């Protein structure tokens, strides 16, 4: 029960990787607040988490780009739980496309959610953790934050920016006992994001079938398998734990060797 009595906020937690992160912390005894723009989904996931693990879990509606709304939600968390120990900034979107055809408003929306949304959530978490003189922020980044992504410029740009933000906040918050790190997963081919949209997006953009896209991305991995949710949640838990007390400003790859920088 490594995180017993810890208060953890997971953004984008209603489904997919966010749901897996919420479950991983709850299994270790944490009180989990699941935030998502889909408020009903967040509440449903929280109910399942609470029933499964016997911890306090609640779902809240949150638009991570809404500065005032995020601030008010985090203040309410502190009022209710007494503290905020860990923020996992997981909310994000992915829209791919060839640059010459990329709608600027769609490109901007990806930056707004993935980068500015991370900044807004980190801003308010840092405000609270600075006063506490303790806390940990883990951003869910991507291998696309380390290397450009084919016909996927908006996402890659947002994730490159996220690592810069992580490093900058780590420098700023170190004196207050607050650590800030990123985790960079590889391709979660069996996850909801890929099955729900990415396979179709990439097949269309690259002129391939869904089966060919899956084979292509597996073949790029030296370990020859997709990234799994557990691969990612294990590293997130480590970064959020006291075992990583001397780690800050890092962007840790979880890519099966596909990315090594």
Protein Blocks (a to p, Z undefined) as FASTA:
>chain_A
ZZgoiacddehklgcjllmmmmmmmmnopacddddfblmlmmmmmmmmmmmnopacdddd
ddfklmklmmmmmmmmmmmnopafbdcdfbccdddddfklmcfklmmmmmmmmmmmmmmm
mmmmmmmmmmnopacddddddfklmbccehilkmmmmmmmmmmmmmmmmmmmmmnopacd
dddddddfkbmklmmmmmmmmmmmnopafklmmmmmmmmpmnlpacdfklmmmmmmmmmp
mklmmgghiacddehomacZZ
